[in-house]
Amino acid sequence: MNQRKFRLILSGFSIKNGSYIRLAGGFGTFLLLLLFLIIPFVLIMTASNRLLSLFYDKTTLREGIIGQPVSFNPLFSYTNTTDKTLTKLLFRGVTKMSIDGKWHPDLAEDISVSEDGLIYTIKLSDSLYWDDGYRLTTEDVLFTYAQIQSPDYFGYWREAFKGVKFEKKDDLILILTLEEPLSSFYNSLTVGILPKHVLGNVSVRDMEKSDFNLSPIGNGRFSVENSSVTENGGGKSNYTISLLNNNKEAKIRHVQFRYYENIESIMLAYKNGEIDSFRYTIPKDIDLLTAWNNYTLHNVPIAYRSYQIYFKTDLEGPISNKNVRNALSLSLDRKQLVANIFNNHASASYGPIEETSWAYSKDDVVSNYDPEEARRLLSESDNANLNLTLTAPDTYPSREVFEYVKEQWAQIGITLELRLVEPENFERDVIRTRDFQLCFFGQETSLDPDRYPLWHSTQIKYPGLNISGISSKRIDKSLEVGRQTYDENKRKEQYIDFQKYFIEEMPSIYLYHPSYDYLVRNRVKGVKLENLGLPENRFDSIDEWYL
């Protein structure tokens, strides 16, 4: 009933029973006061019970995410970290990679490679089904790879199956023939497989805008349960999607992802009991959390994401001298950078292959902090008192990193200036044109140690990713042999050589790996995150979590 009706009823009651009220004296007033107290109490308790019932739900984890979803389709989600998280839960590929860079079967039951390294024979498991009950077969795999090979596809995977020929033997066996040996091809096979029976009549161009992307039918560990959109005022809306864990033995059967506009909105939602977990994205202000309680903050390095200072090595002038580049590297204390800027919520990075990788070797491949050696190298190369310019996207932590590097380099006689570029224009104005002297930005690498796309001389021109322009026959050779060799020990020999040559040439200065600061309520038990290859891997062990 509305407020006006409520008043009219009270008024009628008072008139009709006026004499009674007069006789009863304060008792009538007491009844009215009691009524006004009980109704709000009942409303508050009802809302509280709903909140408590959700909070003490032992099967649902509620995760807060910044932003809004774009696409959970594995062909289009790779450049969006939050989308990739759900994509990894909803879809599986033929293979999967572990944090040490080794491949493992996923949808595949077995994969064999011919002696010449050109023919991959894939046998799928015979117990694979889509969320809608349809059987998953080689038709789905071939359909997915064909979309990637389409000239209309410009996504992340566009080079992964270039020149590859496909042959279907039956519903479980298919043969892939490569143009040349590629031992890192297992990494390409991690792309999530799409359902042909759902998307078979949709072109890859139309697929990018399909409703399927936010309401997918997948083949992964989780499936879409429901989703909703709520208005939050100001013409903006928040998206919520709930996923069902297909492992009926898991303690956490549901994961609900709630999207918010910014970190402030997420922190408020956490305080209000709406979510159980989220990523804290401001490491410099991490001390703000000290006033909170009943949570665990997992400070986990993102091993395969690194921030670097790239040199334009083919630019005339002092930067083309590798001794100058090495001097600049030796004058930077990475550990102090991580402590000063990120409160140790990051980890120092020293080279192009991550410490977690099976191909990593720390012997003779680390550029340590040695300012005296830096001064000597500069003096011998007649390049003291240099004036340099660092180009960077105008976003956190570019200014902070610049100020630290500027201060460090000043101690060896180097003057540094900053050129900031709007983030949305950075690829167009800097990466594509190679318009910089020194360039600071972050990059994500594959879990396989193949670094050919990043440092081989054939990748210098855009859209190649060798933005430093380094051209080294020794680096080229080690990368070529490394990706054509299938024996792991022989591959490692090549990548150890590559790391040595890289440190000698120093086409970029690896600075740090960011951390994934994952805040989780203490009611969520069993969370063990020692290291993350990439953020989307944080739910790999969720079947061991419980509430």
N, C-alpha and C positions, 0 to 999 in steps of 0.2 A: 504494500500500500504506500501511496505517496504521503508527503508530509502534511498536505492540506487535509486529506481524508483522516489522517491520524488525529489532527487537531479537532476536526468536526466531531468525531466520535467521542473524544474526551469531553468536548463541550456539551454534547447531548447527554452524556452520562451524568455530568454534574448537575444539569438542569432537572433531569428526571428524578434524580436521587438527592436533590438538594437538601431536603430535611434530614436525611440519613447522615449526610456528610456533616451537617451542622451539629447533629447530635453526637456523632462519633468524634468530633473534634480533630485532634492531630492524627488519628489513625488513618483517615483518608489521605491526608498529606503524606503520611508514611508509605501508603500503598503506591502513590504516584511516584515518589522518589525511588522506591524499590524497583518499580517498573522501568524507570529511566536508567537505573544501574544495571539491571539484569540484561536488557537487550544488548547494549554495547559489549557486555561481558561475553554473552553467548556468541556474538559476531566475532570477537577477538579470538575466543577459544576455538571456534570453527576454523578460522584462517590458520591459527597456530597448529592445530591438529593436522591440517593438510600439509603445512610446511614440515612438521615433524615426521609425518608418515613418509614424505619424499626423502627427507634427510636420512632417515633410518632404513630406507630401502636397501637391502643387502645385495641387490643384484644389478643396480644401475650406477654407473659412473657418469658424472656430469662435467664436461670439459668446456671451458670458456676459450673462445677464439676471437682474435681481432680481425675485423673486416667482414666481407660477405662472400659466399661461395660463387665461383664462376663456372667451373666444370669439374666433374669427377670422372670424366671420360679420360682414360689413360693416354690417348693420343694428344690431348690438349691441356692436361693438368700439370705438366712437368715443370713449368716455370713459376707455379704458384705453390709455395710451401704448404699452406693450409689445405689446399685442394689435394695435394699429393698425399697428405696424411690419410684422407678418406679413400682416395683411389687405391692406396696400398692395402686397405682393409677390405675393399669391395671387389678388387680384381687380382688375379694372379697371372703370371707369365709362364712360359715354358720352363724358365730357370729363375733362380733367385741368387742374390749375392750376399755373403756374410761380411762382417766388418773388416775381416782380414784380406778382403779382395778375392776370395775363392768362390767359385760357382757351385751351386747345388741344384739338383732337379726340383721342380715345383709341380707344374702340371705334367711334366714329362716323367715317365717311369725310367727311361733310359735314353742316353744320347751317345752315339758313337761317331767318330771322325775318321775319315780315310787317311791312309799313310801320307798322302800329299797335302793333307789339311784343307782340301777343297770341298769335300762332301760331308755334310752333317745329316745323319739319319736319326730322326727323332721318333720315339715311341711314346705315345701318351698313355697315361693311366686309363684303365678301362672302367673307372668308377667316377667319372667327372660329370657333373650336372650344373646347369644354370639355376638361378634362384627360382625361376618359374617352372622348373621340373624338366625342361628340355635337356637332352643329352649334349655334352660338349664334345666335339669331334675335330678332326683335322680341317673340316670345312670352315670352322670358326677361326682357326689359326691362320689358314691361308687367306681368308677374307680380311683379317686384321692386317697382315703383312702387305696385301694388295692395296689397301687404303693408304698405307705409309708410302708405297711406291708411286701413288697417284701424283701427277704433276700439279694437282691442285692442293696438295698437302704441304704446308710450310712449317710444321711443328718441330719439336725437339728431335724426333726420331727420323727426320727426313733422309739423313745420310746412312742410317743404320742398315738398311736393306738395299742399298744402291748396287745394282748389277747382280743381285741374288736371284737365282731361278728356283722355282718351286715345283715339286712333283708329289701328287697325292698317290700313295700306294693303296690305302684303305682308310677306314674311319679312325684308325689309331696310329698309322705310320705315314710320315711324310719325309721327303728328301729335299734338302736345301743345298744348292750348288753355288759356291762362291767363285768369283773371278780370280782371286788369289788367296793364299792362306791368311787366316786372321784368328789368332788364338784368343783375342779379346772379344770374339763374336758372341761368346756366351753372355756377355753383358747386354748385347742388343736383344737377346732372347728373353730378357726380363720384362719387356713391355707387356702390359696387361692385355689379355685377349678379349675381343669384343664378340657379342652374340650375333651371328649372321642372320638367324631367324627373326631378329628384331630390327636390325639395321641394314639388312641386305639390299633394300630398295632405296636407301638414303645415300646420296653422294657425299664424299668427304667434305665438300664445301658446305653442304646443308647440314651435315652432321655437327659441325662446329656450333650451330645455333639450335640444335635439337633439344627438345624437352628431356630426352634421355639423359642428358649430361648432368642434370640435378635429380633425376629420378631413375637411376640406372638399374638394370638387371645384370647382376654380376655373377662371378664364380668364386669369390674370395672367402675369407674366414668369417666375414660379416655380410649381412644383407640389409637393405633399407627396410626399416620398420614403418616409419612415418616421418612427415616433415610438416612444418608450419611457418607462417610469416606473421609477425606481429608489428603493428605500428608503434613507434617509440616517440612520436611527436616530431614536429618540424619537417614533416614530409618524408621522414626516414623510417626504415623498417629493419627488424632483426629477424634473422633466419635461424630456425632450430631444426635439426635432423637427428633422428634416433636410429641407431643401428642395432641389429640383433646378432649376437655371437652364435655362430652355427655349431660351436662346440658345446653340446648339452652338458658336458661334464664341468665346464668352467664355472667358477663362482660368480664372476661378473658376466651376466648374460646380455646386458644392454649398455651401450655407450651413447650418451646424448650430447651432441655438440651444439653449444649455444654461441651464436655470433654476436659480437658487440662492436661498437664504433671505435673504441680506443682502449688503451690500457687502464685509464681512469675508470671507465665504465665496467671493465672486468673486475677491477679491485673492489668496486662498490658491490658488484654482484656477489663476489666471494664473501665480503663482510656480511651481506644479507642472507647468506646461506643458500644462494641459488646454484652455485657450482662447487665442485670438489677440487678442480685442478685447472691450471693455466700456466702459460709461459710468461715470466716476468721479463720485460723487454728493455729495461733501463738499468744496465749493470752499474752505471756510475752512481745511481741512487739506491743501490741495494740495501743500504743501511736503514732506509725507511721501513723495512720489514721487521726490524728488531723489536718494534712495539707490538707486533702480532704474536699470537701463540697458537698452539695446536696445529702446527703444520710442519712439513719437512721440505726443505729447498734442495733439490737435486741440481748441483752445478756440474753439468755434463759437457765435455768438449765435443764440438761438431767436427769430427776428424776430417771429413772430406769437403769442408768449406773453409777457404782461407782468404785472407786479405793481404794484398801485396802492393809494393811500389814497382811498377813496370818502367823500364828504361826504353826509350826509342833508340835502339842500338844502331840502326842504320842512319841516324841523323848525324850530319857533320858536326864536329865539335868534340868536347871532352867526353861526352856520354858514350861515344863510340869506342872509347878506350876501356878495355875490360879491367885494367888496374884501377881506374877511377871508380868504376862500378863496384869493384870489390872493396875499395876503401870506404865507400859510402855504406856498404853493408856492414863492414867490420866496426863502424862507429856507432851502430845502433844496438842498444841493450834491449832485446825483446822482452826479457823477463821484467825489467823495470817498466817498460811500456805497458805490459799487461797489468802490472800492479797499480801504476799511476792513473791510467785511463779507465780500467775496467774493474778495479778492486779485486783483481785476480779471478774475475769471472770471464776468463778467456785463457788460452794457453799459447805459449810461444810456438812459432812455426819457423822451420829452418830450410825446408827444401821441397822439391816438387813431388815427392812420394811420401805418403803419410807414415808415421811411426807404427800405425796399426796394421799396415800392409805386409803381406808375406814377402814383398820385393824390397822392403826398406833395409838399408844398412847405414848405421850411424858412423862407421869408420870412414874418415876422410870425406864425409859428405855434408858436414855441418859448418856453417860460417859463424864462428863464435864472436863474442864481443871483444875487440882488441883495438882501442883507439890509437895506441902507439903505432901499431902496424899500419893502420889507416893513414896516419900522418906520413909514414915512410913511403907508402905507395904513391900518395899524392905528390910528395916532394920529388920522387924519382921520375914521375911522369910530367913534371913541370906544370901541374894543374892545381896549384894552391890558389886560395881566394876565388873560388868559382861562384858565379851567380846562376842559380837554377830556379826553374818554375815547376811546381807540382800542380797538376790538374786533377780535380776530384769532383764527384757529385756533391751538390749542396744539400747534404743530409748528414745526420749523425752516423759515425763519429769522425767525419772528414776533418773538421776544424780541430778537434782534439788531437788527432793523429798528427796533423800538420804542425801544431804548436810543439808537440813533443819532438818530432823529427827536426824541426827548425832549431830547437835548442841544442839537440845533440850534435847536429852538423856544424853549428856555430863554433863548437869547441875544436873543430879541425879546420876552421877557416872557410866554411861554406855558407853562403847566404841563400836563403830559400824564400821564394814568394809563392802565394797561393792563387790559383785560378779556379773558381767554382763554376760549375755548370748545372743547370736545372736537371734533376734526376731523370725526368721524362724525355730530355733531349740528349742525355749522355751517350747513348749508343749511336744515335744519328750524328752528333757533332764531334764525338771523340773516338769511339771505337771504330766506327765505319770509316772515318777519314784518316784515322791514325794521327790526329792533330794534337800532339802533346810532346813534351820533352821528358817529363816524368809523369806517371799516372797512378793514382791510388784508387783501387776498387776491389771488390770481393768476387771470388769465382768458386763455383762448385765443380768438383771433378767426379769421374766415375770411380766405382769401387775397384774395378780392375786397374792395374798399374800402367796400362797403356796410355802414354802421354803424347802420342803422335799428333793428335789434333791441336795440342797447345804449343808445341815447341819444334815441330818439323818445319823445314824451310819452305815446303810446298804450301804451308798454311799461313803464309805471311799476308797475302792479299785477302781482304774481306770477301766472303764471310768466314774465312779461316780465322782461327783463334790465336794464332801466333802474333799477338799485337805488338810484341817487343821488336819484331822484325829480325830476331836472331837467326843467323845462317851459319851453321857449324857442321862440317862434314862428319865430325866425330859424333855429335849429338844425333844427326840424321841417321847415321849407320846403326847406332845402338838402338834407336827407336824402331827402325825398320826390321832389324833382326829379332828384336824382342817381341814384336807383334806377329811374326811369322813362325815363331818357335813354340812348340806345344809342350816340350819337356820343361817342367817348372824350374828345375835347378839351372838349366841353360838359360832360361828366360831371366832368372834372377841375376845371373852374371851380366847380362846385357843391361839390366836396369841399374845395377851397381855402377857400371861404367857410365851410364847416362847421368846418374847423380853426381859423379865426380866431374864430368865435363861441364855439367850445369853450374856447379860451384866455381869452376875456373872461369867460365864465361860470364856468369852472374847477370842474365838478362832481366831478372827481377829480384827484388828483395822480399822474401816471404817473411811476414811480420807475425801474424797470429791466427789462431783458429777461434772463432767466437764460441761461447758456451750456450747451451740450452738450459736456461735457469727455469726448472720445472717445479712449480710450487704445488704441493699435494697435501690435502688434509690428512691428519694422522689416522683418521678412521679408515683410510685406504691402506691396506697392509700388503706386504710382499713385493713392493716396488723396488727393483734393483736396476739402476741405470749407471753403469760404470763408464761407459763410453758409447757415443752415438756416431755411427757413420754419417747419418743424416737425420734431421728431426723426425721424419715420418717413421723412423724405425723404433720410436719410443714405445710403441704398443706391441712389439714383437713378443714380449713375455707377458702380455696381459692375462693369459690363461693361468698364470701363477699368482695374480693379484686377487685380493678378496676384501670385502667390507665387513 
